[in-house]
């Protein structure tokens, strides 16, 4: 018997607001535990909620980039359940009138993933488990941070489709400024609803939900494991599949049952009487639409078609909002697309990778970066020195021109000094010179390296090459 995997996703994306959804506490990631908590977001009585308008703006933007219909009137509702990280005993969400419905995201294959809805809700706190003391601590900093939940229909059949969809969502939302979508920080995570049915059948199988996945690699492993678990049960009848919520243990490579899967009725949804409905007119939508920046796929087309950059370079830069921002800023100062692209991919990303800096977290002074590129282009320093200076800018935020002057890193252009260095290298490496004259080209690079060493890496490599060849031929 052949089986088919059917999946739907619930993607939770924290919104890029300064403050929380219903109070003025900071929504920024990285604060000390329980630093950003007030009586309102801690669930104390007597503190009415006030909706953050910026959160609605960002939710509308998410609807626009996912081809969704924006609702003319939205409401907020209470989703009732008890869990230690939920101080109020309920979550404010949108059940009856969500902000967006009927969207779609197109994959490269042309397949459309259809969206049931996009709704605004508040995040819960975070439990921190200590296995040593067998205790759990609660950090309420994340409680009431605004997020959107993007609910797809069960349109996925493979882990590859799921990963492509999540990558596409990440690009759409990060470029639109809706969220930074940093999965490693939990600002983008998803629940996977998965079932297996006989191929050709229209009836969905028993559904299980895998909660709070925040890594594409882990998502792939979890889907493959859970799909095979379902298939094994269907083929052998070894146990009964039940509708449940499961937790993924990436270290063990297994999923574990957490609880029975709730239905909508279990949450006893009802309208929040403290929050009035919000009307969204066309002027509001048009204002949000006018503020949307260029999306990733248009950025890629502009880089390849208008600037003439290689597809490989354009793909890397346009696939990350922060890299795209750096490219635009430095290009404006340098004016040479290929130079900027080469420096970003060849030098900047190599330096930040060695320093274990994520692409999203690269923070560099664009004026100083442009200065390094221009200094190399003008022959003031060579590329090797330029890379060293770029590393110092990232590490210590040095001024490139001052650093070059203070450390005597300017290009050695004195012909007499270069000639002297070349002659010394040739005299010290007669065997290598003979091998080169006999036809061995690889030793030439060694000789160039020796000259660069004698000039402390400050010579112009092109001049060194020309002078070495000339001297050897003489």
Secondary structure, DSSP 8 states (H G I E B T S, - for coil): --EEEEEEEEEEEE---SB-SSSSSB--TT--TT-S--TTTTT-TT------HHHHHHHHHHHHHTT-EE-SEE--EEEE---TT-TTSEEEE-SSS-SEEEEEEE-TTS-EEEEEEEEEEE---EEEEETTTTEEEEEGGGTT-EEEEEEE-S-B-SHHHHHHHHHHHHHHHHHTTS----GGGTSEEEEEEEEEEETT--S----EEEEEE--HHHHHHHHHHHHHHHHHHHHH--S----EEEEEETTTTEEEEEEE---GGGGT-EE-TTS--EE--HHHHHHHHHT----HHHHHHIIIIIS---HHHHHHHHT-HHHHHHHHHHHHHH--HHHHHHIIIIIIHHHHHHTT--GGG----HHHHHHHHHHHHTTSS-HHHHHHHHHHHHHH---HHHHHHHTT-S-B--HHHHHHHHHHHHHHTHHHHHHHHTT--HHHHHHHHHHHHHTTT-B-HHHHHHHHHHHHH-
